Amino acid sequence: MRVAPTIELTDVTRKALEKAANSNTQSVRFARRARIVLLASQGMTNQEIAQTLGIGALVRWRQWRTQVRPRSVGFGGLTG
């Protein structure tokens, strides 16, 4: 079994993602991506996240998030 890359969040980023994930004014896609990042930062595997949220595979996006934009400020990568 492949191990997913770890995602570490600052307190500021975590709080902002929690707000976005629970917002009624954010797009559904943005809120879902915020939830993905939050669950990944808690150590959940891609498969566990997909099952929890009822969505497909997360491997490519999670790899991109940890390899290409690991230190991005704000929500880089969540909107595209």
All heavy atoms as a GROMACS GRO file, in nm:
protein
  622
    1MET      N    1   0.084  -0.118   0.000
    1MET     CA    2   0.000   0.000   0.000
    1MET      C    3   0.089   0.124   0.000
    1MET      O    4   0.184   0.133   0.074
    1MET     CB    5  -0.091  -0.001   0.123
    1MET     CG    6  -0.172   0.126   0.137
    1MET     SD    7  -0.271   0.130   0.287
    1MET     CE    8  -0.422   0.067   0.222
    2ARG      N    9   0.055   0.218  -0.083
    2ARG     CA   10   0.129   0.343  -0.090
    2ARG      C   11   0.091   0.434   0.025
    2ARG      O   12  -0.024   0.441   0.064
    2ARG     CB   13   0.099   0.413  -0.222
    2ARG     CG   14   0.150   0.334  -0.342
    2ARG     CD   15   0.108   0.397  -0.470
    2ARG     NE   16   0.168   0.528  -0.482
    2ARG     CZ   17   0.140   0.615  -0.576
    2ARG    NH1   18   0.052   0.585  -0.668
    2ARG    NH2   19   0.198   0.731  -0.581
    3VAL      N   20   0.191   0.506   0.075
    3VAL     CA   21   0.168   0.600   0.184
    3VAL      C   22   0.154   0.739   0.124
    3VAL      O   23   0.238   0.782   0.046
    3VAL     CB   24   0.284   0.596   0.286
    3VAL    CG1   25   0.263   0.699   0.393
    3VAL    CG2   26   0.296   0.457   0.345
    4ALA      N   27   0.049   0.809   0.160
    4ALA     CA   28   0.026   0.944   0.109
    4ALA      C   29   0.120   1.043   0.176
    4ALA      O   30   0.156   1.027   0.292
    4ALA     CB   31  -0.119   0.985   0.134
    5PRO      N   32   0.161   1.146   0.101
    5PRO     CA   33   0.247   1.249   0.160
    5PRO      C   34   0.176   1.321   0.274
    5PRO      O   35   0.055   1.341   0.271
    5PRO     CB   36   0.270   1.348   0.044
    5PRO     CG   37   0.232   1.274  -0.080
    5PRO     CD   38   0.131   1.172  -0.039
    6THR      N   39   0.252   1.357   0.374
    6THR     CA   40   0.198   1.429   0.489
    6THR      C   41   0.173   1.575   0.452
    6THR      O   42   0.252   1.636   0.381
    6THR     CB   43   0.298   1.424   0.606
    6THR    OG1   44   0.322   1.288   0.638
    6THR    CG2   45   0.244   1.496   0.728
    7ILE      N   46   0.065   1.630   0.500
    7ILE     CA   47   0.034   1.771   0.479
    7ILE      C   48   0.032   1.838   0.615
    7ILE      O   49  -0.042   1.797   0.705
    7ILE     CB   50  -0.102   1.789   0.409
    7ILE    CG1   51  -0.095   1.732   0.268
    7ILE    CG2   52  -0.143   1.935   0.408
    7ILE    CD1   53  -0.223   1.741   0.190
    8GLU      N   54   0.118   1.938   0.632
    8GLU     CA   55   0.124   2.012   0.757
    8GLU      C   56   0.069   2.152   0.735
    8GLU      O   57   0.102   2.216   0.635
    8GLU     CB   58   0.267   2.017   0.808
    8GLU     CG   59   0.322   1.880   0.843
    8GLU     CD   60   0.463   1.884   0.896
    8GLU    OE1   61   0.507   1.992   0.939
    8GLU    OE2   62   0.528   1.779   0.894
    9LEU      N   63  -0.012   2.199   0.828
    9LEU     CA   64  -0.075   2.330   0.817
    9LEU      C   65  -0.036   2.418   0.934
    9LEU      O   66  -0.022   2.370   1.046
    9LEU     CB   67  -0.228   2.315   0.816
    9LEU     CG   68  -0.289   2.227   0.709
    9LEU    CD1   69  -0.438   2.213   0.734
    9LEU    CD2   70  -0.263   2.284   0.571
   10THR      N   71  -0.024   2.546   0.906
   10THR     CA   72  -0.006   2.641   1.015
   10THR      C   73  -0.141   2.660   1.083
   10THR      O   74  -0.246   2.627   1.025
   10THR     CB   75   0.045   2.778   0.964
   10THR    OG1   76  -0.058   2.835   0.881
   10THR    CG2   77   0.175   2.764   0.885
   11ASP      N   78  -0.141   2.715   1.203
   11ASP     CA   79  -0.267   2.741   1.273
   11ASP      C   80  -0.356   2.836   1.194
   11ASP      O   81  -0.477   2.818   1.186
   11ASP     CB   82  -0.242   2.798   1.412
   11ASP     CG   83  -0.185   2.694   1.507
   11ASP    OD1   84  -0.204   2.572   1.482
   11ASP    OD2   85  -0.121   2.734   1.606
   12VAL      N   86  -0.294   2.936   1.133
   12VAL     CA   87  -0.370   3.036   1.055
   12VAL      C   88  -0.436   2.969   0.934
   12VAL      O   89  -0.554   2.989   0.907
   12VAL     CB   90  -0.277   3.151   1.010
   12VAL    CG1   91  -0.349   3.244   0.914
   12VAL    CG2   92  -0.226   3.228   1.130
   13THR      N   93  -0.359   2.886   0.864
   13THR     CA   94  -0.414   2.817   0.746
   13THR      C   95  -0.523   2.720   0.788
   13THR      O   96  -0.627   2.711   0.724
   13THR     CB   97  -0.302   2.744   0.670
   13THR    OG1   98  -0.204   2.839   0.630
   13THR    CG2   99  -0.356   2.674   0.548
   14ARG      N  100  -0.501   2.646   0.896
   14ARG     CA  101  -0.601   2.550   0.944
   14ARG      C  102  -0.733   2.621   0.976
   14ARG      O  103  -0.840   2.578   0.936
   14ARG     CB  104  -0.551   2.476   1.067
   14ARG     CG  105  -0.652   2.374   1.121
   14ARG     CD  106  -0.600   2.296   1.240
   14ARG     NE  107  -0.469   2.238   1.219
   14ARG     CZ  108  -0.443   2.130   1.146
   14ARG    NH1  109  -0.542   2.068   1.087
   14ARG    NH2  110  -0.320   2.083   1.133
   15LYS      N  111  -0.725   2.733   1.047
   15LYS     CA  112  -0.846   2.807   1.083
   15LYS      C  113  -0.918   2.859   0.960
   15LYS      O  114  -1.041   2.854   0.951
   15LYS     CB  115  -0.812   2.921   1.178
   15LYS     CG  116  -0.777   2.872   1.317
   15LYS     CD  117  -0.736   2.986   1.409
   15LYS     CE  118  -0.690   2.930   1.543
   15LYS     NZ  119  -0.643   3.034   1.634
   16ALA      N  120  -0.841   2.908   0.863
   16ALA     CA  121  -0.902   2.959   0.740
   16ALA      C  122  -0.967   2.845   0.661
   16ALA      O  123  -1.077   2.862   0.606
   16ALA     CB  124  -0.797   3.030   0.655
   17LEU      N  125  -0.903   2.729   0.657
   17LEU     CA  126  -0.962   2.614   0.587
   17LEU      C  127  -1.088   2.566   0.657
   17LEU      O  128  -1.186   2.528   0.593
   17LEU     CB  129  -0.860   2.501   0.576
   17LEU     CG  130  -0.749   2.521   0.474
   17LEU    CD1  131  -0.641   2.416   0.492
   17LEU    CD2  132  -0.803   2.519   0.333
   18GLU      N  133  -1.086   2.564   0.789
   18GLU     CA  134  -1.206   2.524   0.863
   18GLU      C  135  -1.322   2.619   0.834
   18GLU      O  136  -1.436   2.575   0.816
   18GLU     CB  137  -1.176   2.520   1.013
   18GLU     CG  138  -1.088   2.404   1.052
   18GLU     CD  139  -1.036   2.411   1.195
   18GLU    OE1  140  -1.052   2.516   1.262
   18GLU    OE2  141  -0.977   2.311   1.241
   19LYS      N  142  -1.292   2.746   0.829
   19LYS     CA  143  -1.395   2.845   0.797
   19LYS      C  144  -1.449   2.823   0.656
   19LYS      O  145  -1.570   2.825   0.633
   19LYS     CB  146  -1.338   2.987   0.810
   19LYS     CG  147  -1.438   3.095   0.786
   19LYS     CD  148  -1.378   3.233   0.809
   19LYS     CE  149  -1.480   3.341   0.781
   19LYS     NZ  150  -1.425   3.475   0.802
   20ALA      N  151  -1.359   2.799   0.560
   20ALA     CA  152  -1.400   2.776   0.421
   20ALA      C  153  -1.481   2.647   0.408
   20ALA      O  154  -1.581   2.642   0.335
   20ALA     CB  155  -1.277   2.771   0.330
   21ALA      N  156  -1.438   2.543   0.478
   21ALA     CA  157  -1.506   2.414   0.469
   21ALA      C  158  -1.649   2.420   0.524
   21ALA      O  159  -1.736   2.346   0.479
   21ALA     CB  160  -1.426   2.308   0.545
   22ASN      N  161  -1.673   2.508   0.619
   22ASN     CA  162  -1.805   2.518   0.681
   22ASN      C  163  -1.887   2.636   0.631
   22ASN      O  164  -1.995   2.662   0.682
   22ASN     CB  165  -1.788   2.527   0.834
   22ASN     CG  166  -1.728   2.402   0.890
   22ASN    OD1  167  -1.768   2.292   0.856
   22ASN    ND2  168  -1.628   2.418   0.976
   23SER      N  169  -1.836   2.706   0.532
   23SER     CA  170  -1.901   2.825   0.481
   23SER      C  171  -2.019   2.792   0.390
   23SER      O  172  -2.015   2.696   0.314
   23SER     CB  173  -1.801   2.909   0.401
   23SER     OG  174  -1.866   3.018   0.341
   24ASN      N  175  -2.122   2.872   0.400
   24ASN     CA  176  -2.236   2.859   0.310
   24ASN      C  177  -2.221   2.949   0.188
   24ASN      O  178  -2.302   2.943   0.095
   24ASN     CB  179  -2.366   2.895   0.383
   24ASN     CG  180  -2.401   2.794   0.489
   24ASN    OD1  181  -2.372   2.676   0.474
   24ASN    ND2  182  -2.462   2.840   0.596
   25THR      N  183  -2.117   3.033   0.188
   25THR     CA  184  -2.099   3.127   0.078
   25THR      C  185  -1.988   3.084  -0.019
   25THR      O  186  -1.980   3.138  -0.128
   25THR     CB  187  -2.067   3.268   0.130
   25THR    OG1  188  -1.948   3.263   0.210
   25THR    CG2  189  -2.182   3.322   0.214
   26GLN      N  190  -1.904   2.987   0.020
   26GLN     CA  191  -1.800   2.936  -0.069
   26GLN      C  192  -1.862   2.840  -0.170
   26GLN      O  193  -1.966   2.780  -0.144
   26GLN     CB  194  -1.691   2.862   0.009
   26GLN     CG  195  -1.610   2.948   0.101
   26GLN     CD  196  -1.515   3.040   0.026
   26GLN    OE1  197  -1.485   3.022  -0.091
   26GLN    NE2  198  -1.470   3.143   0.094
   27SER      N  199  -1.794   2.821  -0.283
   27SER     CA  200  -1.842   2.722  -0.379
   27SER      C  201  -1.830   2.583  -0.318
   27SER      O  202  -1.747   2.560  -0.229
   27SER     CB  203  -1.762   2.729  -0.510
   27SER     OG  204  -1.633   2.675  -0.490
   28VAL      N  205  -1.911   2.492  -0.365
   28VAL     CA  206  -1.909   2.355  -0.315
   28VAL      C  207  -1.772   2.292  -0.340
   28VAL      O  208  -1.718   2.224  -0.254
   28VAL     CB  209  -2.021   2.271  -0.382
   28VAL    CG1  210  -2.009   2.125  -0.346
   28VAL    CG2  211  -2.156   2.325  -0.344
   29ARG      N  212  -1.715   2.316  -0.456
   29ARG     CA  213  -1.583   2.260  -0.490
   29ARG      C  214  -1.475   2.312  -0.396
   29ARG      O  215  -1.390   2.236  -0.350
   29ARG     CB  216  -1.547   2.293  -0.635
   29ARG     CG  217  -1.631   2.218  -0.736
   29ARG     CD  218  -1.598   2.258  -0.876
   29ARG     NE  219  -1.464   2.210  -0.910
   29ARG     CZ  220  -1.405   2.234  -1.025
   29ARG    NH1  221  -1.465   2.306  -1.118
   29ARG    NH2  222  -1.285   2.187  -1.049
   30PHE      N  223  -1.477   2.441  -0.369
   30PHE     CA  224  -1.376   2.500  -0.281
   30PHE      C  225  -1.390   2.444  -0.139
   30PHE      O  226  -1.291   2.407  -0.076
   30PHE     CB  227  -1.390   2.652  -0.280
   30PHE     CG  228  -1.282   2.720  -0.200
   30PHE    CD1  229  -1.159   2.746  -0.258
   30PHE    CD2  230  -1.303   2.756  -0.069
   30PHE    CE1  231  -1.059   2.808  -0.185
   30PHE    CE2  232  -1.204   2.818   0.005
   30PHE     CZ  233  -1.081   2.844  -0.053
   31ALA      N  234  -1.512   2.434  -0.090
   31ALA     CA  235  -1.536   2.381   0.045
   31ALA      C  236  -1.492   2.235   0.053
   31ALA      O  237  -1.431   2.193   0.152
   31ALA     CB  238  -1.684   2.394   0.081
   32ARG      N  239  -1.518   2.157  -0.052
   32ARG     CA  240  -1.477   2.017  -0.053
   32ARG      C  241  -1.325   2.006  -0.052
   32ARG      O  242  -1.268   1.924   0.021
   32ARG     CB  243  -1.531   1.946  -0.177
   32ARG     CG  244  -1.496   1.798  -0.177
   32ARG     CD  245  -1.540   1.724  -0.300
   32ARG     NE  246  -1.667   1.768  -0.351
   32ARG     CZ  247  -1.703   1.755  -0.479
   32ARG    NH1  248  -1.623   1.702  -0.566
   32ARG    NH2  249  -1.821   1.798  -0.519
   33ARG      N  250  -1.258   2.088  -0.129
   33ARG     CA  251  -1.111   2.085  -0.131
   33ARG      C  252  -1.054   2.126   0.004
   33ARG      O  253  -0.954   2.070   0.048
   33ARG     CB  254  -1.058   2.173  -0.244
   33ARG     CG  255  -1.086   2.110  -0.379
   33ARG     CD  256  -1.042   2.199  -0.492
   33ARG     NE  257  -1.072   2.134  -0.619
   33ARG     CZ  258  -1.065   2.192  -0.735
   33ARG    NH1  259  -1.028   2.319  -0.743
   33ARG    NH2  260  -1.092   2.126  -0.845
   34ALA      N  261  -1.116   2.220   0.069
   34ALA     CA  262  -1.072   2.260   0.203
   34ALA      C  263  -1.086   2.142   0.299
   34ALA      O  264  -0.997   2.115   0.381
   34ALA     CB  265  -1.153   2.380   0.252
   35ARG      N  266  -1.198   2.068   0.290
   35ARG     CA  267  -1.218   1.950   0.374
   35ARG      C  268  -1.112   1.844   0.346
   35ARG      O  269  -1.062   1.778   0.438
   35ARG     CB  270  -1.358   1.892   0.352
   35ARG     CG  271  -1.466   1.971   0.417
   35ARG     CD  272  -1.603   1.901   0.405
   35ARG     NE  273  -1.706   2.001   0.417
   35ARG     CZ  274  -1.770   2.059   0.315
   35ARG    NH1  275  -1.743   2.025   0.191
   35ARG    NH2  276  -1.861   2.151   0.337
   36ILE      N  277  -1.078   1.826   0.218
   36ILE     CA  278  -0.976   1.728   0.181
   36ILE      C  279  -0.843   1.761   0.249
   36ILE      O  280  -0.779   1.674   0.308
   36ILE     CB  281  -0.957   1.722   0.028
   36ILE    CG1  282  -1.081   1.659  -0.038
   36ILE    CG2  283  -0.830   1.645  -0.009
   36ILE    CD1  284  -1.084   1.674  -0.189
   37VAL      N  285  -0.804   1.886   0.242
   37VAL     CA  286  -0.677   1.927   0.301
   37VAL      C  287  -0.680   1.908   0.452
   37VAL      O  288  -0.585   1.858   0.513
   37VAL     CB  289  -0.643   2.073   0.266
   37VAL    CG1  290  -0.518   2.120   0.339
   37VAL    CG2  291  -0.624   2.088   0.115
   38LEU      N  292  -0.790   1.944   0.515
   38LEU     CA  293  -0.802   1.928   0.660
   38LEU      C  294  -0.794   1.782   0.702
   38LEU      O  295  -0.723   1.747   0.797
   38LEU     CB  296  -0.933   1.989   0.710
   38LEU     CG  297  -0.939   2.142   0.708
   38LEU    CD1  298  -1.082   2.190   0.728
   38LEU    CD2  299  -0.846   2.200   0.812
   39LEU      N  300  -0.862   1.695   0.631
   39LEU     CA  301  -0.858   1.553   0.665
   39LEU      C  302  -0.718   1.495   0.640
   39LEU      O  303  -0.669   1.414   0.718
   39LEU     CB  304  -0.964   1.476   0.586
   39LEU     CG  305  -1.109   1.509   0.624
   39LEU    CD1  306  -1.206   1.442   0.526
   39LEU    CD2  307  -1.139   1.469   0.766
   40ALA      N  308  -0.655   1.537   0.531
   40ALA     CA  309  -0.520   1.490   0.501
   40ALA      C  310  -0.422   1.534   0.608
   40ALA      O  311  -0.332   1.459   0.647
   40ALA     CB  312  -0.476   1.542   0.364
   41SER      N  313  -0.441   1.655   0.660
   41SER     CA  314  -0.350   1.705   0.764
   41SER      C  315  -0.369   1.629   0.896
   41SER      O  316  -0.283   1.632   0.982
   41SER     CB  317  -0.371   1.855   0.785
   41SER     OG  318  -0.493   1.880   0.851
   42GLN      N  319  -0.482   1.559   0.909
   42GLN     CA  320  -0.507   1.478   1.028
   42GLN      C  321  -0.451   1.337   1.013
   42GLN      O  322  -0.469   1.252   1.100
   42GLN     CB  323  -0.658   1.471   1.055
   42GLN     CG  324  -0.719   1.603   1.092
   42GLN     CD  325  -0.870   1.599   1.099
   42GLN    OE1  326  -0.931   1.491   1.100
   42GLN    NE2  327  -0.932   1.714   1.101
   43GLY      N  328  -0.387   1.311   0.899
   43GLY     CA  329  -0.323   1.182   0.877
   43GLY      C  330  -0.408   1.079   0.806
   43GLY      O  331  -0.368   0.963   0.794
   44MET      N  332  -0.523   1.118   0.756
   44MET     CA  333  -0.608   1.023   0.684
   44MET      C  334  -0.545   0.991   0.549
   44MET      O  335  -0.482   1.075   0.487
   44MET     CB  336  -0.748   1.079   0.664
   44MET     CG  337  -0.828   1.090   0.791
   44MET     SD  338  -0.996   1.152   0.764
   44MET     CE  339  -1.076   1.007   0.698
   45THR      N  340  -0.564   0.868   0.503
   45THR     CA  341  -0.515   0.828   0.372
   45THR      C  342  -0.609   0.881   0.264
   45THR      O  343  -0.724   0.919   0.294
   45THR     CB  344  -0.507   0.675   0.359
   45THR    OG1  345  -0.641   0.622   0.364
   45THR    CG2  346  -0.421   0.613   0.467
   46ASN      N  347  -0.562   0.879   0.140
   46ASN     CA  348  -0.647   0.923   0.028
   46ASN      C  349  -0.775   0.840   0.022
   46ASN      O  350  -0.884   0.894   0.001
   46ASN     CB  351  -0.571   0.911  -0.104
   46ASN     CG  352  -0.457   1.008  -0.113
   46ASN    OD1  353  -0.453   1.108  -0.042
   46ASN    ND2  354  -0.363   0.979  -0.200
   47GLN      N  355  -0.762   0.710   0.042
   47GLN     CA  356  -0.878   0.622   0.037
   47GLN      C  357  -0.977   0.655   0.149
   47GLN      O  358  -1.098   0.660   0.126
   47GLN     CB  359  -0.835   0.476   0.046
   47GLN     CG  360  -0.949   0.378   0.029
   47GLN     CD  361  -0.903   0.234   0.031
   47GLN    OE1  362  -0.787   0.205   0.062
   47GLN    NE2  363  -0.991   0.144  -0.003
   48GLU      N  364  -0.928   0.679   0.268
   48GLU     CA  365  -1.016   0.714   0.380
   48GLU      C  366  -1.087   0.846   0.354
   48GLU      O  367  -1.207   0.860   0.383
   48GLU     CB  368  -0.935   0.724   0.510
   48GLU     CG  369  -0.883   0.592   0.560
   48GLU     CD  370  -0.783   0.606   0.674
   48GLU    OE1  371  -0.713   0.709   0.682
   48GLU    OE2  372  -0.775   0.512   0.754
   49ILE      N  373  -1.014   0.944   0.300
   49ILE     CA  374  -1.075   1.074   0.269
   49ILE      C  375  -1.183   1.057   0.164
   49ILE      O  376  -1.294   1.110   0.177
   49ILE     CB  377  -0.969   1.176   0.224
   49ILE    CG1  378  -0.873   1.206   0.339
   49ILE    CG2  379  -1.036   1.305   0.175
   49ILE    CD1  380  -0.751   1.284   0.298
   50ALA      N  381  -1.151   0.983   0.057
   50ALA     CA  382  -1.248   0.961  -0.050
   50ALA      C  383  -1.374   0.893   0.003
   50ALA      O  384  -1.486   0.932  -0.032
   50ALA     CB  385  -1.184   0.878  -0.162
   51GLN      N  386  -1.357   0.794   0.090
   51GLN     CA  387  -1.473   0.725   0.146
   51GLN      C  388  -1.552   0.817   0.239
   51GLN      O  389  -1.674   0.818   0.237
   51GLN     CB  390  -1.428   0.600   0.222
   51GLN     CG  391  -1.381   0.490   0.131
   51GLN     CD  392  -1.325   0.370   0.207
   51GLN    OE1  393  -1.294   0.379   0.325
   51GLN    NE2  394  -1.312   0.259   0.137
   52THR      N  395  -1.482   0.895   0.320
   52THR     CA  396  -1.547   0.985   0.414
   52THR      C  397  -1.631   1.090   0.342
   52THR      O  398  -1.743   1.120   0.382
   52THR     CB  399  -1.443   1.056   0.503
   52THR    OG1  400  -1.373   0.956   0.578
   52THR    CG2  401  -1.508   1.155   0.598
   53LEU      N  402  -1.576   1.144   0.233
   53LEU     CA  403  -1.644   1.251   0.161
   53LEU      C  404  -1.727   1.201   0.044
   53LEU      O  405  -1.797   1.279  -0.020
   53LEU     CB  406  -1.541   1.354   0.112
   53LEU     CG  407  -1.461   1.424   0.221
   53LEU    CD1  408  -1.361   1.522   0.159
   53LEU    CD2  409  -1.552   1.496   0.318
   54GLY      N  410  -1.717   1.072   0.014
   54GLY     CA  411  -1.795   1.015  -0.096
   54GLY      C  412  -1.751   1.064  -0.232
   54GLY      O  413  -1.833   1.094  -0.318
   55ILE      N  414  -1.618   1.073  -0.251
   55ILE     CA  415  -1.564   1.121  -0.379
   55ILE      C  416  -1.461   1.023  -0.433
   55ILE      O  417  -1.423   0.927  -0.367
   55ILE     CB  418  -1.500   1.261  -0.365
   55ILE    CG1  419  -1.392   1.260  -0.258
   55ILE    CG2  420  -1.606   1.364  -0.332
   55ILE    CD1  421  -1.320   1.392  -0.242
   56GLY      N  422  -1.413   1.049  -0.556
   56GLY     CA  423  -1.315   0.962  -0.622
   56GLY      C  424  -1.174   0.980  -0.569
   56GLY      O  425  -1.151   1.038  -0.464
   57ALA      N  426  -1.078   0.931  -0.646
   57ALA     CA  427  -0.937   0.929  -0.606
   57ALA      C  428  -0.880   1.069  -0.586
   57ALA      O  429  -0.917   1.165  -0.653
   57ALA     CB  430  -0.856   0.857  -0.712
   58LEU      N  431  -0.788   1.080  -0.490
   58LEU     CA  432  -0.727   1.208  -0.455
   58LEU      C  433  -0.577   1.211  -0.481
   58LEU      O  434  -0.512   1.309  -0.453
   58LEU     CB  435  -0.748   1.236  -0.306
   58LEU     CG  436  -0.889   1.230  -0.255
   58LEU    CD1  437  -0.890   1.241  -0.104
   58LEU    CD2  438  -0.972   1.340  -0.315
   59VAL      N  439  -0.522   1.105  -0.535
   59VAL     CA  440  -0.377   1.090  -0.542
   59VAL      C  441  -0.309   1.205  -0.614
   59VAL      O  442  -0.216   1.265  -0.562
   59VAL     CB  443  -0.340   0.956  -0.608
   59VAL    CG1  444  -0.190   0.944  -0.626
   59VAL    CG2  445  -0.393   0.841  -0.523
   60ARG      N  446  -0.351   1.237  -0.735
   60ARG     CA  447  -0.283   1.341  -0.813
   60ARG      C  448  -0.285   1.476  -0.743
   60ARG      O  449  -0.184   1.545  -0.735
   60ARG     CB  450  -0.345   1.356  -0.951
   60ARG     CG  451  -0.310   1.245  -1.042
   60ARG     CD  452  -0.359   1.276  -1.181
   60ARG     NE  453  -0.371   1.152  -1.255
   60ARG     CZ  454  -0.451   1.133  -1.355
   60ARG    NH1  455  -0.530   1.230  -1.396
   60ARG    NH2  456  -0.454   1.018  -1.417
   61TRP      N  457  -0.400   1.519  -0.695
   61TRP     CA  458  -0.409   1.651  -0.633
   61TRP      C  459  -0.324   1.658  -0.508
   61TRP      O  460  -0.253   1.754  -0.483
   61TRP     CB  461  -0.554   1.685  -0.601
   61TRP     CG  462  -0.567   1.824  -0.549
   61TRP    CD1  463  -0.575   1.937  -0.623
   61TRP    CD2  464  -0.566   1.864  -0.413
   61TRP    NE1  465  -0.580   2.046  -0.541
   61TRP    CE2  466  -0.575   2.004  -0.412
   61TRP    CE3  467  -0.560   1.796  -0.293
   61TRP    CZ2  468  -0.578   2.077  -0.294
   61TRP    CZ3  469  -0.562   1.869  -0.176
   61TRP    CH2  470  -0.571   2.008  -0.178
   62ARG      N  471  -0.328   1.554  -0.426
   62ARG     CA  472  -0.252   1.553  -0.302
   62ARG      C  473  -0.102   1.554  -0.330
   62ARG      O  474  -0.026   1.622  -0.263
   62ARG     CB  475  -0.290   1.433  -0.217
   62ARG     CG  476  -0.229   1.437  -0.080
   62ARG     CD  477  -0.297   1.338   0.010
   62ARG     NE  478  -0.237   1.335   0.141
   62ARG     CZ  479  -0.288   1.271   0.243
   62ARG    NH1  480  -0.401   1.207   0.230
   62ARG    NH2  481  -0.228   1.270   0.359
   63GLN      N  482  -0.057   1.480  -0.431
   63GLN     CA  483   0.084   1.481  -0.468
   63GLN      C  484   0.125   1.621  -0.513
   63GLN      O  485   0.229   1.671  -0.475
   63GLN     CB  486   0.112   1.380  -0.578
   63GLN     CG  487   0.112   1.238  -0.528
   63GLN     CD  488   0.127   1.139  -0.642
   63GLN    OE1  489   0.105   1.170  -0.758
   63GLN    NE2  490   0.163   1.016  -0.607
   64TRP      N  491   0.042   1.684  -0.595
   64TRP     CA  492   0.073   1.820  -0.641
   64TRP      C  493   0.080   1.916  -0.524
   64TRP      O  494   0.171   1.997  -0.514
   64TRP     CB  495  -0.033   1.866  -0.740
   64TRP     CG  496  -0.013   2.006  -0.786
   64TRP    CD1  497   0.068   2.048  -0.886
   64TRP    CD2  498  -0.076   2.123  -0.732
   64TRP    NE1  499   0.061   2.184  -0.897
   64TRP    CE2  500  -0.026   2.233  -0.805
   64TRP    CE3  501  -0.167   2.146  -0.630
   64TRP    CZ2  502  -0.066   2.363  -0.778
   64TRP    CZ3  503  -0.206   2.275  -0.605
   64TRP    CH2  504  -0.156   2.382  -0.678
   65ARG      N  505  -0.014   1.904  -0.434
   65ARG     CA  506  -0.020   1.995  -0.320
   65ARG      C  507   0.105   1.984  -0.233
   65ARG      O  508   0.154   2.082  -0.181
   65ARG     CB  509  -0.145   1.965  -0.238
   65ARG     CG  510  -0.161   2.051  -0.115
   65ARG     CD  511  -0.201   2.192  -0.152
   65ARG     NE  512  -0.211   2.270  -0.030
   65ARG     CZ  513  -0.158   2.389  -0.013
   65ARG    NH1  514  -0.096   2.447  -0.112
   65ARG    NH2  515  -0.170   2.452   0.099
   66THR      N  516   0.158   1.865  -0.214
   66THR     CA  517   0.273   1.847  -0.126
   66THR      C  518   0.406   1.864  -0.198
   66THR      O  519   0.505   1.899  -0.134
   66THR     CB  520   0.269   1.708  -0.060
   66THR    OG1  521   0.267   1.608  -0.160
   66THR    CG2  522   0.150   1.695   0.032
   67GLN      N  523   0.412   1.843  -0.328
   67GLN     CA  524   0.539   1.852  -0.400
   67GLN      C  525   0.560   1.987  -0.466
   67GLN      O  526   0.669   2.042  -0.460
   67GLN     CB  527   0.548   1.742  -0.506
   67GLN     CG  528   0.557   1.604  -0.444
   67GLN     CD  529   0.548   1.495  -0.548
   67GLN    OE1  530   0.543   1.520  -0.667
   67GLN    NE2  531   0.544   1.371  -0.503
   68VAL      N  532   0.459   2.039  -0.530
   68VAL     CA  533   0.474   2.163  -0.606
   68VAL      C  534   0.448   2.286  -0.521
   68VAL      O  535   0.516   2.386  -0.533
   68VAL     CB  536   0.379   2.162  -0.728
   68VAL    CG1  537   0.390   2.290  -0.807
   68VAL    CG2  538   0.410   2.042  -0.816
   69ARG      N  539   0.350   2.281  -0.433
   69ARG     CA  540   0.310   2.398  -0.356
   69ARG      C  541   0.313   2.374  -0.205
   69ARG      O  542   0.219   2.408  -0.136
   69ARG     CB  543   0.170   2.441  -0.397
   69ARG     CG  544   0.152   2.456  -0.544
   69ARG     CD  545   0.122   2.586  -0.596
   69ARG     NE  546   0.075   2.685  -0.506
   69ARG     CZ  547   0.031   2.799  -0.546
   69ARG    NH1  548   0.025   2.826  -0.673
   69ARG    NH2  549  -0.008   2.891  -0.462
   70PRO      N  550   0.419   2.316  -0.152
   70PRO     CA  551   0.416   2.282  -0.009
   70PRO      C  552   0.416   2.401   0.084
   70PRO      O  553   0.369   2.393   0.196
   70PRO     CB  554   0.544   2.199   0.010
   70PRO     CG  555   0.633   2.244  -0.099
   70PRO     CD  556   0.542   2.279  -0.214
   71ARG      N  557   0.467   2.513   0.041
   71ARG     CA  558   0.477   2.628   0.130
   71ARG      C  559   0.394   2.747   0.080
   71ARG      O  560   0.421   2.860   0.112
   71ARG     CB  561   0.623   2.671   0.144
   71ARG     CG  562   0.712   2.563   0.198
   71ARG     CD  563   0.848   2.622   0.232
   71ARG     NE  564   0.955   2.527   0.242
   71ARG     CZ  565   0.966   2.427   0.326
   71ARG    NH1  566   0.871   2.403   0.410
   71ARG    NH2  567   1.071   2.349   0.328
   72SER      N  568   0.295   2.717  -0.001
   72SER     CA  569   0.215   2.825  -0.058
   72SER      C  570   0.141   2.901   0.051
   72SER      O  571   0.104   2.847   0.153
   72SER     CB  572   0.116   2.771  -0.160
   72SER     OG  573   0.024   2.688  -0.098
   73VAL      N  574   0.123   3.027   0.026
   73VAL     CA  575   0.050   3.113   0.119
   73VAL      C  576  -0.096   3.110   0.079
   73VAL      O  577  -0.130   3.114  -0.038
   73VAL     CB  578   0.105   3.257   0.111
   73VAL    CG1  579   0.024   3.350   0.198
   73VAL    CG2  580   0.251   3.258   0.150
   74GLY      N  581  -0.182   3.104   0.176
   74GLY     CA  582  -0.325   3.104   0.148
   74GLY      C  583  -0.372   2.970   0.096
   74GLY      O  584  -0.329   2.866   0.142
   75PHE      N  585  -0.459   2.972  -0.006
   75PHE     CA  586  -0.521   2.851  -0.056
   75PHE      C  587  -0.475   2.815  -0.196
   75PHE      O  588  -0.552   2.764  -0.274
   75PHE     CB  589  -0.673   2.867  -0.057
   75PHE     CG  590  -0.730   2.900   0.077
   75PHE    CD1  591  -0.806   3.013   0.095
   75PHE    CD2  592  -0.707   2.820   0.186
   75PHE    CE1  593  -0.859   3.045   0.217
   75PHE    CE2  594  -0.759   2.851   0.309
   75PHE     CZ  595  -0.835   2.963   0.325
   76GLY      N  596  -0.352   2.843  -0.229
   76GLY     CA  597  -0.301   2.811  -0.361
   76GLY      C  598  -0.332   2.668  -0.400
   76GLY      O  599  -0.306   2.577  -0.325
   77GLY      N  600  -0.390   2.651  -0.514
   77GLY     CA  601  -0.420   2.517  -0.563
   77GLY      C  602  -0.560   2.468  -0.532
   77GLY      O  603  -0.604   2.372  -0.589
   78LEU      N  604  -0.630   2.532  -0.442
   78LEU     CA  605  -0.764   2.485  -0.409
   78LEU      C  606  -0.868   2.531  -0.511
   78LEU      O  607  -0.970   2.468  -0.524
   78LEU     CB  608  -0.807   2.535  -0.270
   78LEU     CG  609  -0.734   2.475  -0.150
   78LEU    CD1  610  -0.793   2.532  -0.023
   78LEU    CD2  611  -0.744   2.326  -0.150
   79THR      N  612  -0.841   2.640  -0.578
   79THR     CA  613  -0.942   2.696  -0.666
   79THR      C  614  -0.930   2.649  -0.809
   79THR      O  615  -1.020   2.671  -0.889
   79THR     CB  616  -0.937   2.850  -0.665
   79THR    OG1  617  -0.808   2.891  -0.705
   79THR    CG2  618  -0.968   2.902  -0.527
   80GLY      N  619  -0.820   2.587  -0.848
   80GLY     CA  620  -0.799   2.550  -0.987
   80GLY      C  621  -0.818   2.406  -1.019
   80GLY      O  622  -0.848   2.323  -0.945
   0.00000   0.00000   0.00000
